[in-house]
Amino acid sequence: MERKAASDYPQELLDLFHEYQHGDIDRRTFLDRAGKFAVGGLTVAAIFEGLRPNYAWAQQVAPDDKRIKVGYETVPSPSGNGSVKGYLARPAQGKKFPAVLVIHENRGLNPYIEDVARRLATEKFVAFAPDGLTSVGGYQGSDEKGAALFRQVDGKKMTEDFVAAAKWLKARPDSTHKLGAVGFCFGGGMVNQLAVRLGSELNAGVAFYGRQPGAEDVPKIAAPLLLHYAGNDQGVDAGIPAYEAALKANKKTYALYMYEGKQHGFHNDTTPRYDEAAAKLAWSRTLDFFNKYLR
């Protein structure tokens, strides 16, 4: 299928799909409300197919890339769901590397997130991407199934799964015991939560369009934070002023970048919301940040 850009779609339609992606409306409601955009021979079904993820576009680093080693690991999570499965990617050569936890969107451990882990491994990090859906059967190969399973997860226990995964990753023998975390959408919010939960155990956090913790929790944050936001993301962006004010008031180390005119999900290269220039700039800033605080 031909890749289209966000600019090929009306903002109202992109916002409507965002509601569907985040479980605010079901598929039938999306299709009904998208009907008015089906003009000039374009069907509602074609609109839906054009907006949903195409994971073939996301593979920047092949699983069999000779620079890296990849595989699945299961991590004990005593306070969570018993255990959490995840995807581990590490450089093929060398003994110890800074560690980065990669946290998915509200769909589970999909191919895009696995590729992000591989991208980090090519940059000399050991990366682990837990599947928050492990307790309900794990990612099932489609975003629709992932979204349905996500609504079944015990959120508090899933948070404990990510905490356990972070501590496991930091303690690995091939880790330098410097720990970073990067997350997208739900995962961005989880990075902010881990910064609160882990305190000085987290050495750097990068949140892509993630919801913010309460101002009362900001004093618990010790890690430097890099915060990426999209201009067309009113729901998430509404929480920025209070968060930034609390970060400043508590003298926290952070950098905040707003990517004006871009959509929530602009780093995810599987949908039209992807913006190549913004994604590359945000990723280069992310690598620079991790190299500064984890090396």
N, C-alpha and C positions, 0 to 999 in steps of 0.2 A: 504494500500500500504506500502511496506517495505521502511523504511527510509534509504536513502543513504547519504553518506558524500560528501563534495566537492571533496575530493581526488578520488572519483569514477568517476569523469568527467574530461576531458581535460580542461585546463585553457581557451583555445580558446572558448570552448563551454560555459563555465561559463561567459566569457566576452560577448559573443553573447547574452546570456539570460539577462545579465545586461543591454545591449542596449535596448532590448525589454521591460524590466521592467520600464525603464526610458523614454520610448516613442520615442527613437531615431530611431527605426525601428518598423514596424507593425508585426502582427502575421504571415502573409503570408511570409514576408521577413525572419523572424526568421526560419520558417519551411523550406523554400527553402535552406537557408544557413546552417541549421543544418543537411541537408540530408547526407552530407559526413560522419557524425558520426553514421549514421544508418547502422551498420554492424553486422554480426553474429546473424541475426534474430531480432535485435533491430530495431523497427520502429521509425520514426520521431515523431509520435503521442505518443509513449511510452516515448521518451526523454522529450517531452513537459510536459507530465503528471508528470514525475519524478521530474522536476525542479520547477513546479508551487507550490504555497503554499497549504499545507494540514493543515487546522486550527484545526483539532482534536488534532494535536501534540502540540498545543500551550497552552492548558488549564492546567496550573499549579495550579490555584485556581478556584474552581467551583463558579459559580454565587450565589449558595445557601449556600456557606461556612458560618458557624455560627459565624465566627469571624468578619464578615463584613456586611455592608448594601450597596446595589447597586441600581441604578435607572438612568433614563434619565432626564436631565434638559434642559431647554431652556433659554439662556442668552441673554439679550438685547445687541445689538451692533450698537449704533447710528451712528457711523462713518463707519461701515462696511456694511453688507448686511441686516441690520435690526435686525436679531437675529441669534444665532448659537446654534445648539443642541449638546449635549455632554453626556458623560457617567460619572456618579459620583460614586465613591467608597470610603467608609469611615469605620473606625472601628465601630463595633457594640457597644462597651462599651467605655465610656469616653465622655468628653464634648468638648474639644478643642485640635486641632492637627495642626502641621505644614502642609502647603498646597503645593501640587506639581501638576503643569500642565503637562499633558502627550500629546505630539504632534506626530501625526502619520506620516507615510511615504507618498509617492505620490499616495496613493490608498484610502485614507479616513479612517474612523473609523472602522477598521476591528476587528475580534475577538482577534487577537494577541495583539493589542493595548488595548482593553478592559481588557485583562488578565493582562497586565502590570499595569494598574490602580488598579486592585484587588490585585496584588502582593504588591503594595505600601500600600494599606489599611491594609494588614496583618502586615505591619511593623509600624503601628501607624501614618500613614499620611492620610490626606484627599486628594484624587486624582481626578482630573477632566480631561477627555480626550475629547476635542471639535472635532466635525466633520467639517473639513474645506469644505466639499462638501455640507453642509446644503443648501446653496443658489441655488444649481443645483439639489436638490432632495435628497441629502444625500447618504451615502454608500449603494449600492444596492445588497450586498451579494456576489460579486465576484470581484477579482482584475482587470479583464478585463474591467468590467463596471466602476470600480473606476478610472482606468487609463483614460478612455474616458471622464468621467465627470471632472476629474482633469484638462484636457486641456480646459475645458469650463469656469472654474472659473476665476473671476476677481481677480488677484493676490493681488493687492493693498487693495481691500476691504477684502479679506480673511485675510490678515495680521492684519487689524483692528479688525476682529473677534477674533483672538487669543489674541490681546491686551485687548479687552473687557473681554474675558473669564478669562484672568489672573487677571485682577483687580477685577472682580466679585468673583473669587475664594478666593483671598486674603482677601476680605472684609466680607466673610461669617461669621455668628456668631459661627460656629464650627471650625473656623480657628484661630490660634494664631497670624495671620497676618504676619507670616514669609512665604515667597513664594519662591518656587523652580520651575524649569522647566526642563523636560527631553524630548528629541526628537530623532528621528531615521531617517536617510537619509534626506528627505525634512525637517522633524521635527527637525533634528539636526541643519540644516541651520537656521530654524526658531528660535531655542533657541538662536543662535548667534545674530539674528536680534532683538529678544526681549531684549537681554542684552543691545543692543544699544538703543532701543526705551524706555525701562522702567527705565534705569539708576538705581538709588538706590531703586526703588520699587521692583526690583528683588533681592533676597538675595542669590541665588545660581543657576547656570545653568549647565546642563550636556548635551553635544552634542555627539551623536553617529554618526560618519562618516558624519558630516554635513559640508556643504559649508560655507566658511568664509566671514565675512563682509569686506568691504574695509578698508584699513589701516587708512583712514581719519576718519572713524567712531569709531575706537577703543577708543579714549579718552572719549567717552560718556559712556563706560562700567564701571559699578561700582561693579557688582556681581562677586564673585569668580567663575571661570569656570573650569569644568572638561571635557577634550576633548579626546574622544576615536576614534582612527582611525584604519583602516584595512590596512595591508601591500599591499594587491592586490587590490588597489582602486586608480589607477593612476589619474583619473580625479579629485577626491576630494583632494587627497594628494598633488597635485600640488600647492594648495593654502596655504599649511601649513607654509612654510618658511616665507612668507611675514606677515602672521597673527601672528606667534610667535614673529617675530622681532618687530612688532607693540605693542604686549602685553608687551614685555620686555621693550621697549623704553618708554612706558607709565606707567611702574611699576604696571601692573595689577597682581592680584592674580590668578594664573591658574596652572593646572597640565595637562600634555599631555602624553598620553600613545599610543604607536604604537604596534599593535598586528600583529607581523610579520608573513607573510605567510597566513594570514586569509583574508576572502572575505568580501567585502562590504555586510552588512546585517548579520554579524556573530552572532548578538544577537537574530535575528528573528528565533525562533525555529519551523518554518513551512516549511522551504526549505532546500535543501542540503548545502546551504551556511552557515547554522548554525554550530557553533563550540562550543561544550558544555563547554570545559575548558575555552576558551576565554570569552564566554558569562557569565559564573559564576564568573570569576575573575572581569570582567568589572562591573557586577551587584553588587558584594560585594564592589567594590571601589565606586560605585554610592551611595549605602546606607550609607557607611561610610562618604562620602562627605556631603550628605544631613543631616545626624545626627550631623556632625560637625558645619554646617553653619545654620541649621534651628531650632535646639533645643534651 
